[in-house]
Amino acid sequence: MRTWKASTAAAPWNGLEALPVLIGEIGGTGFGTTLLQALAPALPAASWSLYRVGASVSPALLASASHGVPDCTRQCWHAYLSGPYERDSSLRGQGGSTDAGSQLLHHARADDMPAEHQRLVYEPHGMAERLSIVEWGRQGDELLALNLYRHTHQPRLSDRHIRSFETLAPALLALARKHAALAAPRPAPAGDEVLAQRLLARAPGLTERELAVCLRLLRGMTHDGVAADLDLRPPTVKTYRNRAFQRLGIHFRNELFALVAADAGADTY
């Protein structure tokens, strides 16, 4: 596994002739497969994904597609949320900057991943290597990742392929981000009633206060904000949170986001 800083220097791309077509597909249903077709002269990739994860956000699959193989990207995402997500640090690198807007590049083979990640995500879906560009968000614990996946039927990634990705990655991330913002229709976020139903389905014993605290945490409130909203002291909020998390079988806020996203089928990441 390798991590390095993304370069802002411009460099030629031997797939540049496909760029106008790719730009024309932004926001449309053909963008995902067009991206992979445009990349084909530069590097072998049969699937790609764009997602946002972090302790302060609900994990969200923003865009994904496959080309030349059955599209397994959503199955991969569901498998990722089922366990590997909670322990995955593969995109965080070693000592890289987490300043807002900073970008890192990653290259990993399937056997670089923990056994659970390999077993649930890579092996069942025929994925062999991943190239990623990661951009850190404002909170410092939130990242946006664009991932390209080489499948087992494709040739191994060479140094030339990786250099091509290095020159392409910042522009690809910008295009994919714009596509995700424009793509429609977008499902409306679940309201409190729907989220409450999902939490109660998981833990019917949740009290009214425990449920109220969880719902406010899912809105992104801080503990102090929840305390002010419910007219409670912050230590009391933490007590309700801890009791609720124990009933739900979780320990951290990001697991709460993952729980409701998984119950919704995780149609957005």
GURO-385252 format. One line per field, with one value per residue (C-alpha): z, y, x; residue number from 1; residue in one letter. Coordinates in steps of 0.001 Angstrom, whole numbers, plus 500000, padded with zeros to 6 digits. Layout:
<pts>
Z: Z,...;
Y: Y,...;
X: X,...;
k: NUM,...;
r: a,...;
</pts>
This chain:
<pts>
Z: 500000,499065,499926,498520,498069,494985,492594,491319,488322,484942,482782,479495,479546,476690,477188,476805,473532,475488,477913,475985,475867,479583,480426,478300,480390,483760,485656,483263,483498,481122,483095,485066,482144,479991,482675,482580,478771,478750,481163,479205,477162,480373,482809,483283,485578,485381,488295,490108,493045,494728,498402,501515,504956,508348,512005,511498,508410,507360,504970,501473,498067,495723,492369,490995,487881,486152,482522,480876,483980,485853,488008,491541,493024,495230,496469,497337,499237,501224,502024,503071,505457,506962,508829,507118,507173,510964,511048,507689,507860,504431,502915,505797,504999,507410,508747,505683,505966,506964,506381,504613,500867,501056,498663,498936,496402,497330,495613,497243,496195,497543,499719,501369,502947,506255,505894,506492,503847,501336,502138,502019,499405,497108,496616,495954,493344,491518,492458,492597,492974,493956,492990,495006,495421,498784,499703,503326,504358,506726,509874,509431,510092,506845,503485,499902,497971,494270,493721,490550,490773,488608,488342,488260,484490,483768,483597,486738,487250,486121,487109,483880,484826,488263,486824,484471,487406,489315,486554,486079,489639,490689,487494,487787,491354,490335,487471,489626,492408,489923,488467,491906,492680,489415,489174,489712,491131,494596,497370,500173,503503,505832,508396,512125,511974,509487,511384,514652,513096,511929,515346,517178,514795,515891,519597,520660,524238,523411,525724,524469,525691,524265,520909,520990,521626,518767,516316,517129,516768,513326,512430,513141,516484,519050,522585,523764,521000,521970,525608,524751,522469,525066,528099,529602,530964,528577,530955,530976,527172,527163,529613,527336,524339,526040,527049,523532,521938,524298,523262,519584,519985,518851,520417,518178,516349,512910,513681,514317,510853,509321,511079,509621,506206,506062,507055,504239,501715,501597,498276,498880,500175;
Y: 500000,503437,506980,510241,513855,514838,517180,520356,520550,520205,517261,515764,512970,510515,510273,514019,513617,512061,514984,516941,513820,513238,516843,516548,513592,515362,515033,512375,508619,507924,509725,506692,504372,507240,508010,504436,504405,507705,506277,503065,504393,505518,502672,499538,500065,498289,500039,503346,505036,508415,508457,510597,509167,510487,510674,513845,512763,509932,507625,508351,506738,509719,508025,504718,502549,499589,498972,495619,493732,493541,496648,495464,498857,499148,495576,496476,499534,497545,494965,497754,499228,495806,495762,496970,500623,500815,499805,501056,503389,502511,505937,507960,507335,507654,511155,512878,516302,516397,520144,521135,520765,518787,515830,512496,509682,505996,502734,499434,495795,493513,491660,494967,495108,493497,489977,491080,493801,491313,488669,490905,493525,492543,488777,488313,491074,490256,493423,493292,496842,500305,503760,506630,510364,511624,515183,516189,518191,521109,519005,517235,513896,513869,512742,512569,509669,508849,505228,503323,499521,497110,493758,490385,489934,493134,493574,494642,498354,499417,502445,504084,503518,504994,508033,508555,508440,510885,513481,512789,512427,516057,516758,513475,514282,517733,516276,513499,515937,518181,515179,514052,517557,517763,514191,513962,512920,512951,511322,513672,513036,510872,512852,512281,509960,507626,507690,507007,503981,502619,503077,501544,498588,498011,498662,498660,499450,502964,505526,508783,510766,508306,508449,512258,512459,510038,511952,515202,513575,512366,515986,516844,518585,518713,517458,521064,521752,518717,519802,523288,521925,519458,521695,519190,519362,518096,515237,514098,514101,511888,509506,509164,508747,505994,504128,504406,503256,500271,499259,499681,497698,500548,502758,505779,508423,507297,503856,505528,507120,503791,502019,504165,504303,500510,500184,502561,500377,503008,504428,507507,507586;
X: 500000,501330,500189,501568,500583,498604,500418,498819,501181,499494,500556,499327,496789,496638,492860,492329,490450,487563,487301,484601,482421,482924,482062,478934,477772,478115,474849,473547,473122,476018,478716,479904,480583,481897,484478,485789,485840,487737,490298,490863,493845,495557,494897,492768,489776,486422,484676,484803,483125,482872,481975,482098,482850,483907,483003,480938,478945,476685,478572,477294,477880,477653,478302,479565,479571,481209,482142,482812,481663,478338,477944,478688,479537,476450,476842,480437,479250,476701,479379,481748,479162,478456,481767,484956,483822,483986,487647,488935,491933,493348,492610,493999,497653,500535,501011,499524,497907,494247,493908,490691,491131,494382,494559,496347,496766,496625,497457,496528,496249,493560,496063,497062,493614,492586,491177,487569,487832,489245,486626,483546,484425,487285,487145,483375,483362,486591,488454,492254,493649,492462,493713,492237,492388,491178,490249,489810,486751,486328,486061,489392,487689,485674,486996,485771,487292,487287,488325,489216,489192,491151,489378,491091,490640,492590,496386,498214,498691,502153,504209,503041,499390,499981,501761,498812,496420,498599,498199,494481,493273,492596,490626,488720,487743,486506,484438,482992,482119,480305,478491,477318,476030,474066,472795,469050,466741,468223,466184,465222,466916,464882,462887,462946,459940,461641,464941,463130,461418,464781,466367,463401,463447,467038,466448,462762,463821,465062,463467,461973,464991,467527,465767,465621,469373,470150,467966,469736,473146,472045,471228,474853,474315,477096,476497,476192,473684,471608,471728,470464,467736,466432,467069,469492,473015,475760,476767,473127,473095,476193,474520,471470,473785,475779,472619,471215,474464,474571,471045,471989,475210,477463,480136,480711,478678,479898,478443,475073,475210,476236,473378,470601,472320,472534,468863,467930,469769,472542,471365,473509,477098;
k: 1,2,3,4,5,6,7,8,9,10,11,12,13,14,15,16,17,18,19,20,21,22,23,24,25,26,27,28,29,30,31,32,33,34,35,36,37,38,39,40,41,42,43,44,45,46,47,48,49,50,51,52,53,54,55,56,57,58,59,60,61,62,63,64,65,66,67,68,69,70,71,72,73,74,75,76,77,78,79,80,81,82,83,84,85,86,87,88,89,90,91,92,93,94,95,96,97,98,99,100,101,102,103,104,105,106,107,108,109,110,111,112,113,114,115,116,117,118,119,120,121,122,123,124,125,126,127,128,129,130,131,132,133,134,135,136,137,138,139,140,141,142,143,144,145,146,147,148,149,150,151,152,153,154,155,156,157,158,159,160,161,162,163,164,165,166,167,168,169,170,171,172,173,174,175,176,177,178,179,180,181,182,183,184,185,186,187,188,189,190,191,192,193,194,195,196,197,198,199,200,201,202,203,204,205,206,207,208,209,210,211,212,213,214,215,216,217,218,219,220,221,222,223,224,225,226,227,228,229,230,231,232,233,234,235,236,237,238,239,240,241,242,243,244,245,246,247,248,249,250,251,252,253,254,255,256,257,258,259,260,261,262,263,264,265,266,267,268,269;
r: m,r,t,w,k,a,s,t,a,a,a,p,w,n,g,l,e,a,l,p,v,l,i,g,e,i,g,g,t,g,f,g,t,t,l,l,q,a,l,a,p,a,l,p,a,a,s,w,s,l,y,r,v,g,a,s,v,s,p,a,l,l,a,s,a,s,h,g,v,p,d,c,t,r,q,c,w,h,a,y,l,s,g,p,y,e,r,d,s,s,l,r,g,q,g,g,s,t,d,a,g,s,q,l,l,h,h,a,r,a,d,d,m,p,a,e,h,q,r,l,v,y,e,p,h,g,m,a,e,r,l,s,i,v,e,w,g,r,q,g,d,e,l,l,a,l,n,l,y,r,h,t,h,q,p,r,l,s,d,r,h,i,r,s,f,e,t,l,a,p,a,l,l,a,l,a,r,k,h,a,a,l,a,a,p,r,p,a,p,a,g,d,e,v,l,a,q,r,l,l,a,r,a,p,g,l,t,e,r,e,l,a,v,c,l,r,l,l,r,g,m,t,h,d,g,v,a,a,d,l,d,l,r,p,p,t,v,k,t,y,r,n,r,a,f,q,r,l,g,i,h,f,r,n,e,l,f,a,l,v,a,a,d,a,g,a,d,t,y;
</pts>
